[in-house]
Amino acid sequence: MVDGTISASVFADELHAFVELSATLKDTWQLAMANDSKCGYISKRQLLKLDQHLADVSSGMVESSLEVDELTEQEVEDEESNTIQVKPQTRVISCEYHVVYSDSYSVPVLYFNMYHDSGKLLTLDEIWSLVPQIYQSRLSQERWTFLTQQEHPILGRPYFQLHPCHTASLMKHSVLSRATKPEISTDTAQGLAGVSATSHTPSMRRKGSYLVQWLSSVAPVVRLGMSLEYGLIGNN
Amino acid sequence: MQLIIDTSIRQIVIKTKVMAEDREILREIWDGRVPICFSLASDEIFTLEHPDPFFLLVPRQSYFPLATDRVQRTFLKHVDPDNHGEMWLEYESQPLKWHYPVGLLFDMYNSKGPLPWNITVHFQNFPEDELLHCPSRDAVEAHFMATVKEADSLKHRAQVINSMQKKDHKQLWTGLQNDKFDQFWTINRKLMERLGEEGFKYLPFRIHQVLPEKPFIQKLFKPVSDEGRLFTLADLLRETVPHIFADDTSDVLRCEVYIQGVNPPLETPVQWLSEHFSYPDNFLHIALVNPS
């Protein structure tokens, strides 16, 4: 946990707690068990209405046009593909999100697919066009190390994957982990009493809060809806 | 005292010799080629003139998208210009995953079949529920590097790959892409170094089962026990796919085990296999093939 990773058994506990939390908040995360010894995964389906994303995409373009100097040729092309992408005949995109544990990285991994109403998968370019502009510019140098299509480790079918190699460092530097540091020194613990809302030691940490923290930081990139109440309840 | 020195010198001599021979093994594996005959799917031929089949010797360690540019250009002239999409490959109704090394696909589907390997080329009805899209070589590179990173995460907690520079990563990729053994192994050697004396933290391996086709099996498995015993291929298989053993006591298998085109003895230490029989993506890809 201190290094931002979690073990498979902690992940399994987190999954159960998270699904309970989801039910409390009337969200629709479901637990799916894998057939062999793997610890299972959670999934959620969601519809994306195009008029909503149309608005977002255009606002993103206004934003980035202010920084036109920083746009690379590639980004300009992508912007053009944004406008092409937003076709009136595509109304609703259905999304499927999975959270799966990676043994190799000891962290949760987000897999997802998005489908047109024809049932056809969105392409990588189309997925990128849905990524909010603020993340697009930040990730422009790392496109291929951040989001790629991969074989789903449990289903064996193609899914898009947010690459897990940065997850541990993200979680290491998260507020939650910083708040757990006092466990090393009591003096600092007292000094940090002001942030007691999140200053649980790993063992006292509310179950499910690792997933809440991680998922809420990656969700906006891939249009995954996540209520703010997750944070409130998860940290009480 | 003399005796001890003699023994240790002899051990060094043996070790050096073994290492030299082992390097030859790396070279042999790198030089492996698969003779392939590519044919355009007959129901997708649009022109009156039928294209000739296309013959290639494809490196086992490579990926199809790195080898099939000319196949694609040639066959594209014979398909409906208004109705074609991304190229994909099929062997006996089995779509071939481009993100697996060519040698692994060959072991999985044609290890007992005739040569050349007859592969059908399609430009329609891309099976996107089975195959990853391959929009460009960037996709292949991204997939390759992600797999190398994952392997190093298992072997060295990613310390080796993360300590490398971007140009080293690039050299790995270009070495593979251009089929340059020395260029590739100059960098890959570092990824194959052991942490301490014993071995890797975990073994990067995937077990691919054919018929029925299932998602590959990948688990945490230490190549060396805490007491320093080297685990063998038999140990690995018993731990991960016990059902392939005929019974609990003997090492008789219900299927054949292929790694890099050969059936390695089951008593081979997996640490050695990982160092010498891994594909360039740094994973030991094991194909379980039913006896025909």
Chai-1 contact restraints between the chains, C-beta under 6 A:
chainA,res_idxA,chainB,res_idxB,connection_type,confidence,min_distance_angstrom,max_distance_angstrom,comment,restraint_id
A,D103,B,L220,contact,1.0,0.0,6.0,A-B,restraint_1
A,S104,B,E150,contact,1.0,0.0,6.0,A-B,restraint_2
A,S104,B,S153,contact,1.0,0.0,6.0,A-B,restraint_3
A,S104,B,L154,contact,1.0,0.0,6.0,A-B,restraint_4
A,Y105,B,S153,contact,1.0,0.0,6.0,A-B,restraint_5
A,L121,B,E128,contact,1.0,0.0,6.0,A-B,restraint_6
A,W144,B,D138,contact,1.0,0.0,6.0,A-B,restraint_7
A,W144,B,A142,contact,1.0,0.0,6.0,A-B,restraint_8
A,T148,B,A142,contact,1.0,0.0,6.0,A-B,restraint_9
A,Q149,B,L132,contact,1.0,0.0,6.0,A-B,restraint_10
A,G156,B,P215,contact,1.0,0.0,6.0,A-B,restraint_11
A,R157,B,D129,contact,1.0,0.0,6.0,A-B,restraint_12
A,P158,B,L132,contact,1.0,0.0,6.0,A-B,restraint_13
A,C165,B,K149,contact,1.0,0.0,6.0,A-B,restraint_14
